[in-house]
Amino acid sequence: MSTDKKPAIAVTPTKRQLVFFSWTKDVLIYIIVLNLFVEYNAKIIIDSFTISIFTAVLLKILLEIILKLEHQVAAFFKGRKVLQIFFAWIILFGSKFVILEIVDIVFGEHVELGKFVDVIVLVIALMVAREIFQQIYLALGERQNDEYKE
């Protein structure tokens, strides 16, 4: 038996597969972060694990919409940096109120994401956790490619 590592056959995923993987990864990360906040922040309350899954999906949808809106506004004001920054700040600041309200409408008393500051910290934690995961994933791919070059 040979100890040489041979690369697996490279299969290029489809766009739908990439979207599915991205959403699954993000929702799982959001579930973990949400439940850690529930455990360690008394102001954030989610009645059950099942509701935390639905909350994670809702937050993923809302954050995707907010980021898409922010990118569209930035493109609209392309070349006018002050307006880009101003409207990005308005969207990102105001979106936290929207998130609180939509979560309240959808889940009512079953989910409490705390006050405005708690939501900001939660959203930042969600985005940072997602970015850390993405960087680890990319680094592992680079390391794998380097092994095959040798």
C-alpha positions as a Python dict, from the first residue, in 0.01 Angstrom:
ca = {
    (1, 'M'): (0, 0, 0),
    (2, 'S'): (137, 337, -100),
    (3, 'T'): (158, 626, 143),
    (4, 'D'): (154, 881, -137),
    (5, 'K'): (-138, 1113, -115),
    (6, 'K'): (-325, 1150, -438),
    (7, 'P'): (-571, 1428, -498),
    (8, 'A'): (-933, 1333, -516),
    (9, 'I'): (-1110, 1397, -841),
    (10, 'A'): (-1199, 1764, -843),
    (11, 'V'): (-1570, 1812, -885),
    (12, 'T'): (-1681, 2167, -947),
    (13, 'P'): (-1992, 2239, -742),
    (14, 'T'): (-2288, 2408, -906),
    (15, 'K'): (-2406, 2753, -802),
    (16, 'R'): (-2706, 2598, -624),
    (17, 'Q'): (-2474, 2366, -429),
    (18, 'L'): (-2256, 2660, -326),
    (19, 'V'): (-2559, 2860, -213),
    (20, 'F'): (-2693, 2559, -20),
    (21, 'F'): (-2358, 2505, 150),
    (22, 'S'): (-2323, 2875, 233),
    (23, 'W'): (-2670, 2897, 385),
    (24, 'T'): (-2630, 2572, 578),
    (25, 'K'): (-2292, 2680, 714),
    (26, 'D'): (-2419, 3024, 814),
    (27, 'V'): (-2736, 2893, 979),
    (28, 'L'): (-2537, 2638, 1180),
    (29, 'I'): (-2293, 2908, 1289),
    (30, 'Y'): (-2586, 3135, 1381),
    (31, 'I'): (-2747, 2857, 1586),
    (32, 'I'): (-2426, 2811, 1783),
    (33, 'V'): (-2374, 3183, 1841),
    (34, 'L'): (-2740, 3241, 1935),
    (35, 'N'): (-2739, 2958, 2187),
    (36, 'L'): (-2410, 3078, 2338),
    (37, 'F'): (-2567, 3423, 2381),
    (38, 'V'): (-2876, 3264, 2537),
    (39, 'E'): (-2653, 3077, 2780),
    (40, 'Y'): (-2428, 3369, 2877),
    (41, 'N'): (-2647, 3681, 2836),
    (42, 'A'): (-2953, 3696, 3059),
    (43, 'K'): (-3118, 3956, 2831),
    (44, 'I'): (-3130, 3719, 2535),
    (45, 'I'): (-3396, 3453, 2571),
    (46, 'I'): (-3506, 3184, 2328),
    (47, 'D'): (-3761, 2936, 2458),
    (48, 'S'): (-3630, 2624, 2285),
    (49, 'F'): (-3360, 2489, 2061),
    (50, 'T'): (-3613, 2447, 1780),
    (51, 'I'): (-3705, 2814, 1801),
    (52, 'S'): (-3334, 2903, 1798),
    (53, 'I'): (-3305, 2718, 1465),
    (54, 'F'): (-3594, 2918, 1320),
    (55, 'T'): (-3448, 3238, 1466),
    (56, 'A'): (-3112, 3161, 1302),
    (57, 'V'): (-3283, 3110, 966),
    (58, 'L'): (-3477, 3436, 1006),
    (59, 'L'): (-3160, 3625, 1102),
    (60, 'K'): (-2979, 3480, 800),
    (61, 'I'): (-3260, 3598, 571),
    (62, 'L'): (-3270, 3944, 731),
    (63, 'L'): (-2892, 3989, 724),
    (64, 'E'): (-2879, 3885, 357),
    (65, 'I'): (-3148, 4140, 271),
    (66, 'I'): (-2975, 4412, 471),
    (67, 'L'): (-2634, 4345, 316),
    (68, 'K'): (-2785, 4334, -34),
    (69, 'L'): (-2960, 4667, 30),
    (70, 'E'): (-2640, 4820, 164),
    (71, 'H'): (-2447, 4705, -146),
    (72, 'Q'): (-2715, 4843, -379),
    (73, 'V'): (-2711, 5180, -205),
    (74, 'A'): (-2329, 5185, -217),
    (75, 'A'): (-2344, 5111, -592),
    (76, 'F'): (-2604, 5385, -640),
    (77, 'F'): (-2377, 5641, -474),
    (78, 'K'): (-2060, 5510, -641),
    (79, 'G'): (-1797, 5780, -654),
    (80, 'R'): (-1958, 5980, -373),
    (81, 'K'): (-1780, 5834, -72),
    (82, 'V'): (-1945, 6057, 190),
    (83, 'L'): (-2295, 5957, 74),
    (84, 'Q'): (-2193, 5590, 57),
    (85, 'I'): (-2069, 5596, 415),
    (86, 'F'): (-2365, 5798, 542),
    (87, 'F'): (-2630, 5573, 389),
    (88, 'A'): (-2442, 5254, 478),
    (89, 'W'): (-2435, 5374, 838),
    (90, 'I'): (-2808, 5460, 828),
    (91, 'I'): (-2893, 5117, 685),
    (92, 'L'): (-2669, 4923, 924),
    (93, 'F'): (-2784, 5127, 1227),
    (94, 'G'): (-3154, 5125, 1140),
    (95, 'S'): (-3155, 4759, 1047),
    (96, 'K'): (-3106, 4659, 1411),
    (97, 'F'): (-3446, 4812, 1494),
    (98, 'V'): (-3596, 4628, 1198),
    (99, 'I'): (-3442, 4301, 1315),
    (100, 'L'): (-3581, 4350, 1667),
    (101, 'E'): (-3928, 4429, 1533),
    (102, 'I'): (-3945, 4142, 1283),
    (103, 'V'): (-3820, 3889, 1538),
    (104, 'D'): (-4084, 4019, 1781),
    (105, 'I'): (-4358, 3993, 1517),
    (106, 'V'): (-4259, 3641, 1409),
    (107, 'F'): (-4177, 3485, 1748),
    (108, 'G'): (-4350, 3711, 1999),
    (109, 'E'): (-4271, 3624, 2357),
    (110, 'H'): (-4072, 3313, 2259),
    (111, 'V'): (-3765, 3514, 2155),
    (112, 'E'): (-3612, 3818, 2325),
    (113, 'L'): (-3291, 3947, 2169),
    (114, 'G'): (-3237, 4204, 2440),
    (115, 'K'): (-3205, 4575, 2385),
    (116, 'F'): (-3051, 4764, 2095),
    (117, 'V'): (-2691, 4721, 2220),
    (118, 'D'): (-2746, 4347, 2270),
    (119, 'V'): (-2865, 4316, 1911),
    (120, 'I'): (-2563, 4507, 1782),
    (121, 'V'): (-2326, 4281, 1975),
    (122, 'L'): (-2517, 3972, 1863),
    (123, 'V'): (-2512, 4072, 1495),
    (124, 'I'): (-2142, 4158, 1512),
    (125, 'A'): (-2073, 3823, 1679),
    (126, 'L'): (-2270, 3643, 1406),
    (127, 'M'): (-2076, 3819, 1132),
    (128, 'V'): (-1737, 3771, 1302),
    (129, 'A'): (-1802, 3401, 1365),
    (130, 'R'): (-1905, 3356, 1002),
    (131, 'E'): (-1590, 3536, 881),
    (132, 'I'): (-1361, 3332, 1109),
    (133, 'F'): (-1516, 3011, 980),
    (134, 'Q'): (-1472, 3131, 621),
    (135, 'Q'): (-1106, 3221, 676),
    (136, 'I'): (-1033, 2880, 833),
    (137, 'Y'): (-1207, 2709, 541),
    (138, 'L'): (-1003, 2907, 285),
    (139, 'A'): (-677, 2850, 475),
    (140, 'L'): (-737, 2474, 481),
    (141, 'G'): (-790, 2480, 105),
    (142, 'E'): (-466, 2670, 49),
    (143, 'R'): (-275, 2429, 271),
    (144, 'Q'): (-421, 2131, 81),
    (145, 'N'): (-316, 2280, -253),
    (146, 'D'): (36, 2341, -121),
    (147, 'E'): (68, 1975, -19),
    (148, 'Y'): (-13, 1858, -370),
    (149, 'K'): (246, 2090, -527),
    (150, 'E'): (533, 1923, -343),
}
